[in-house]
Structures are given as C-alpha cells and as structure tokens.
C-alpha cells in the first residue's frame, strides 16, 4: 500500500465529454482491501470557480459541477476528524 499521508493536492484535466459533475468522496483504504470514510473538507477549483466541499460530518458523496476546465482538489490540512 502506498503512503498517501503526504498527499496535498490532486490535479486533473477532464477530457471533453457529456459528463457534467465530478463525484467526490474521500475514503481510506487498509491492507485488507476494506475502506472507511475519511472525514475532510476540500476546496475544488475548476478554472476560476472554487467550491468548498465539506465531508467532515457527512457520509455521502459530493457532486461538483464541471465546466471543462482543469480541476484541482485540495484537502484542507487539519480537518480530518469528526467534531
């Protein structure tokens, strides 16, 4: 298993498609293949638009509208535990 503790940002350039939304959820995997929700808050930037996604207390996935621009997902440091 790779050590992702130092992950700070994920960047991607979505290809042209009919897709209108990015489904975003954060999970933590274990060596046995199981996963569990990892509460976090992240900023999603697509072009000039920035949307804050709060999964610190919610279990469901977030839908973020895509606009054809390159996107970055940046977790906020220090926001990883339930309140």
VOVEXDO-719889 format. One record per residue: residue number from 1; x, y negated, z negated of N, C-alpha, C in turn. Coordinates in steps of 0.001 Angstrom, whole numbers, plus 500000, padded with zeros to 6 digits. Layout:
BEGIN
+-----+--------+--------+--------+--------+--------+--------+--------+--------+--------+
! pos !   n.c1 !   n.c2 !   n.c3 !  ca.c1 !  ca.c2 !  ca.c3 !   c.c1 !   c.c2 !   c.c3 !
+-----+--------+--------+--------+--------+--------+--------+--------+--------+--------+
! NUM !      X !      Y !      Z !      X !      Y !      Z !      X !      Y !      Z !
...
+-----+--------+--------+--------+--------+--------+--------+--------+--------+--------+
//
This chain:
BEGIN
+-----+--------+--------+--------+--------+--------+--------+--------+--------+--------+
! pos !   n.c1 !   n.c2 !   n.c3 !  ca.c1 !  ca.c2 !  ca.c3 !   c.c1 !   c.c2 !   c.c3 !
+-----+--------+--------+--------+--------+--------+--------+--------+--------+--------+
!   1 ! 500846 ! 501175 ! 500000 ! 500000 ! 500000 ! 500000 ! 500895 ! 498758 ! 500000 !
!   2 ! 500553 ! 497802 ! 500792 ! 501315 ! 496557 ! 500870 ! 500997 ! 495660 ! 499686 !
!   3 ! 501989 ! 494919 ! 499237 ! 501794 ! 493963 ! 498154 ! 501276 ! 492669 ! 498751 !
!   4 ! 500010 ! 492365 ! 498495 ! 499402 ! 491152 ! 499046 ! 499321 ! 490041 ! 498011 !
!   5 ! 499994 ! 490201 ! 496892 ! 499913 ! 489206 ! 495823 ! 500405 ! 487838 ! 496273 !
!   6 ! 501279 ! 487813 ! 497277 ! 501821 ! 486533 ! 497736 ! 501036 ! 485942 ! 498906 !
!   7 ! 499943 ! 486571 ! 499307 ! 499130 ! 486064 ! 500412 ! 498569 ! 484697 ! 500056 !
!   8 ! 498789 ! 483733 ! 500916 ! 498326 ! 482363 ! 500655 ! 497336 ! 481861 ! 501694 !
!   9 ! 497382 ! 482400 ! 502911 ! 496513 ! 481895 ! 503969 ! 496425 ! 482939 ! 505072 !
!  10 ! 495266 ! 483022 ! 505684 ! 495063 ! 483865 ! 506857 ! 494640 ! 482942 ! 507992 !
!  11 ! 495345 ! 482993 ! 509106 ! 495011 ! 482169 ! 510271 ! 494648 ! 483067 ! 511437 !
!  12 ! 493678 ! 482646 ! 512226 ! 493297 ! 483401 ! 513407 ! 492663 ! 482480 ! 514425 !
!  13 ! 492721 ! 482888 ! 515655 ! 492143 ! 482144 ! 516766 ! 491106 ! 483051 ! 517408 !
!  14 ! 489823 ! 482861 ! 517071 ! 488813 ! 483774 ! 517605 ! 488723 ! 483673 ! 519127 !
!  15 ! 488634 ! 484821 ! 519794 ! 488504 ! 484790 ! 521253 ! 487124 ! 484286 ! 521653 !
!  16 ! 487001 ! 483771 ! 522870 ! 485672 ! 483355 ! 523339 ! 484728 ! 484561 ! 523306 !
!  17 ! 483581 ! 484372 ! 522709 ! 482606 ! 485463 ! 522624 ! 481244 ! 484884 ! 522285 !
!  18 ! 480306 ! 485775 ! 522110 ! 478963 ! 485374 ! 521701 ! 478837 ! 485311 ! 520179 !
!  19 ! 479930 ! 485566 ! 519469 ! 479915 ! 485539 ! 518006 ! 479801 ! 484106 ! 517511 !
!  20 ! 478886 ! 483904 ! 516593 ! 478640 ! 482559 ! 516080 ! 479068 ! 482376 ! 514632 !
!  21 ! 479296 ! 483494 ! 513924 ! 479606 ! 483420 ! 512499 ! 480784 ! 484314 ! 512141 !
!  22 ! 481516 ! 483895 ! 511128 ! 482561 ! 484695 ! 510514 ! 481973 ! 485263 ! 509226 !
!  23 ! 482022 ! 486589 ! 509067 ! 481600 ! 487213 ! 507822 ! 482833 ! 487313 ! 506939 !
!  24 ! 482745 ! 486755 ! 505754 ! 483893 ! 486686 ! 504877 ! 483548 ! 487265 ! 503515 !
!  25 ! 484364 ! 488209 ! 503083 ! 484298 ! 488692 ! 501721 ! 485697 ! 489123 ! 501330 !
!  26 ! 485972 ! 489106 ! 500044 ! 487311 ! 489423 ! 499559 ! 487207 ! 490671 ! 498698 !
!  27 ! 487973 ! 491677 ! 499082 ! 487975 ! 492950 ! 498363 ! 489404 ! 493304 ! 498002 !
!  28 ! 489567 ! 494018 ! 496922 ! 490881 ! 494504 ! 496510 ! 490885 ! 496011 ! 496650 !
!  29 ! 491853 ! 496523 ! 497394 ! 491953 ! 497962 ! 497607 ! 492877 ! 498612 ! 496598 !
!  30 ! 492651 ! 499905 ! 496381 ! 493521 ! 500662 ! 495489 ! 494185 ! 501787 ! 496276 !
!  31 ! 495150 ! 502430 ! 495672 ! 495868 ! 503509 ! 496339 ! 494960 ! 504677 ! 496716 !
!  32 ! 493861 ! 504868 ! 495983 ! 492971 ! 505987 ! 496289 ! 491951 ! 505661 ! 497386 !
!  33 ! 492030 ! 504441 ! 497939 ! 491157 ! 504054 ! 499047 ! 489881 ! 503351 ! 498626 !
!  34 ! 489608 ! 503260 ! 497340 ! 488415 ! 502551 ! 496896 ! 488685 ! 501047 ! 496898 !
!  35 ! 487611 ! 500266 ! 496894 ! 487749 ! 498810 ! 496842 ! 486802 ! 498251 ! 495802 !
!  36 ! 487124 ! 497071 ! 495345 ! 486232 ! 496356 ! 494444 ! 486269 ! 494884 ! 494800 !
!  37 ! 485193 ! 494208 ! 494443 ! 485072 ! 492783 ! 494725 ! 486161 ! 492022 ! 494000 !
!  38 ! 486767 ! 491078 ! 494684 ! 487771 ! 490210 ! 494094 ! 487197 ! 488797 ! 494082 !
!  39 ! 486694 ! 488334 ! 492941 ! 486083 ! 487006 ! 492887 ! 487090 ! 485933 ! 493283 !
!  40 ! 486686 ! 485046 ! 494166 ! 487583 ! 483985 ! 494594 ! 486795 ! 482832 ! 495190 !
!  41 ! 487453 ! 481719 ! 495321 ! 486944 ! 480562 ! 496052 ! 487954 ! 480308 ! 497161 !
!  42 ! 487464 ! 480068 ! 498366 ! 488363 ! 479849 ! 499501 ! 487861 ! 478688 ! 500339 !
!  43 ! 488799 ! 478024 ! 500987 ! 488461 ! 476988 ! 501961 ! 488647 ! 477585 ! 503346 !
!  44 ! 487627 ! 477432 ! 504186 ! 487672 ! 477939 ! 505555 ! 487686 ! 476732 ! 506485 !
!  45 ! 488771 ! 476594 ! 507233 ! 488902 ! 475488 ! 508187 ! 488826 ! 476051 ! 509588 !
!  46 ! 487880 ! 475554 ! 510362 ! 487762 ! 475880 ! 511793 ! 487786 ! 474547 ! 512529 !
!  47 ! 488908 ! 474283 ! 513181 ! 489085 ! 472971 ! 513799 ! 489151 ! 471917 ! 512717 !
!  48 ! 488348 ! 470904 ! 512820 ! 488329 ! 469817 ! 511838 ! 487331 ! 470064 ! 510713 !
!  49 ! 486489 ! 471087 ! 510854 ! 485456 ! 471363 ! 509848 ! 486028 ! 472255 ! 508746 !
!  50 ! 485794 ! 471868 ! 507490 ! 486225 ! 472659 ! 506338 ! 484993 ! 473003 ! 505519 !
!  51 ! 484875 ! 474284 ! 505171 ! 483761 ! 474743 ! 504349 ! 484335 ! 475505 ! 503162 !
!  52 ! 483854 ! 475188 ! 501969 ! 484274 ! 475913 ! 500771 ! 483337 ! 477087 ! 500560 !
!  53 ! 483922 ! 478255 ! 500375 ! 483169 ! 479485 ! 500155 ! 483439 ! 479919 ! 498722 !
!  54 ! 482375 ! 480013 ! 497931 ! 482511 ! 480384 ! 496522 ! 482024 ! 481805 ! 496318 !
!  55 ! 482952 ! 482714 ! 496130 ! 482624 ! 484107 ! 495837 ! 483107 ! 484458 ! 494439 !
!  56 ! 483316 ! 483438 ! 493603 ! 483803 ! 483674 ! 492247 ! 482753 ! 484383 ! 491392 !
!  57 ! 481485 ! 484131 ! 491663 ! 480427 ! 484744 ! 490858 ! 479399 ! 485470 ! 491696 !
!  58 ! 479576 ! 485538 ! 493005 ! 478607 ! 486174 ! 493889 ! 479240 ! 487373 ! 494568 !
!  59 ! 478448 ! 488436 ! 494727 ! 478976 ! 489671 ! 495302 ! 478774 ! 489747 ! 496813 !
!  60 ! 477871 ! 488985 ! 497350 ! 477553 ! 489112 ! 498770 ! 478592 ! 488423 ! 499643 !
!  61 ! 478573 ! 488781 ! 500899 ! 479485 ! 488162 ! 501854 ! 479028 ! 486749 ! 502179 !
!  62 ! 479941 ! 485962 ! 502684 ! 479630 ! 484603 ! 503116 ! 479614 ! 484571 ! 504635 !
!  63 ! 478719 ! 483799 ! 505201 ! 478688 ! 483564 ! 506636 ! 479155 ! 482145 ! 506899 !
!  64 ! 480191 ! 482027 ! 507716 ! 480755 ! 480722 ! 508052 ! 480578 ! 480513 ! 509551 !
!  65 ! 479941 ! 479427 ! 509972 ! 479755 ! 479181 ! 511406 ! 481092 ! 478986 ! 512119 !
!  66 ! 481237 ! 479619 ! 513268 ! 482419 ! 479437 ! 514111 ! 482112 ! 478394 ! 515176 !
!  67 ! 483145 ! 477670 ! 515596 ! 482939 ! 476662 ! 516637 ! 483930 ! 476821 ! 517789 !
!  68 ! 484601 ! 477991 ! 517859 ! 485548 ! 478237 ! 518941 ! 486947 ! 477725 ! 518677 !
!  69 ! 487148 ! 477040 ! 517562 ! 488465 ! 476511 ! 517203 ! 489248 ! 477544 ! 516400 !
!  70 ! 490573 ! 477419 ! 516359 ! 491355 ! 478271 ! 515470 ! 490906 ! 478059 ! 514026 !
!  71 ! 490969 ! 479112 ! 513235 ! 490496 ! 479059 ! 511849 ! 491584 ! 479472 ! 510877 !
!  72 ! 491480 ! 478950 ! 509661 ! 492349 ! 479342 ! 508555 ! 491476 ! 479588 ! 507339 !
!  73 ! 491780 ! 480657 ! 506607 ! 491120 ! 480951 ! 505343 ! 492186 ! 480816 ! 504261 !
!  74 ! 491967 ! 479906 ! 503319 ! 492942 ! 479644 ! 502272 ! 492290 ! 479852 ! 500909 !
!  75 ! 492649 ! 480951 ! 500207 ! 492126 ! 481131 ! 498847 ! 492665 ! 480054 ! 497922 !
!  76 ! 491845 ! 479588 ! 497014 ! 492304 ! 478612 ! 496037 ! 493026 ! 479354 ! 494924 !
!  77 ! 494183 ! 478889 ! 494611 ! 495002 ! 479549 ! 493577 ! 494354 ! 479377 ! 492211 !
!  78 ! 494445 ! 480427 ! 491433 ! 493955 ! 480365 ! 490066 ! 492482 ! 480610 ! 489904 !
!  79 ! 491749 ! 480837 ! 490988 ! 490309 ! 481092 ! 490884 ! 490091 ! 482535 ! 491315 !
!  80 ! 490350 ! 483455 ! 490397 ! 490212 ! 484862 ! 490741 ! 489482 ! 485670 ! 489684 !
!  81 ! 488958 ! 485023 ! 488664 ! 488258 ! 485764 ! 487622 ! 486870 ! 485190 ! 487425 !
!  82 ! 485956 ! 486073 ! 487056 ! 484593 ! 485630 ! 486807 ! 484549 ! 484756 ! 485573 !
!  83 ! 483661 ! 483769 ! 485608 ! 483518 ! 482863 ! 484470 ! 482694 ! 483509 ! 483374 !
+-----+--------+--------+--------+--------+--------+--------+--------+--------+--------+
//
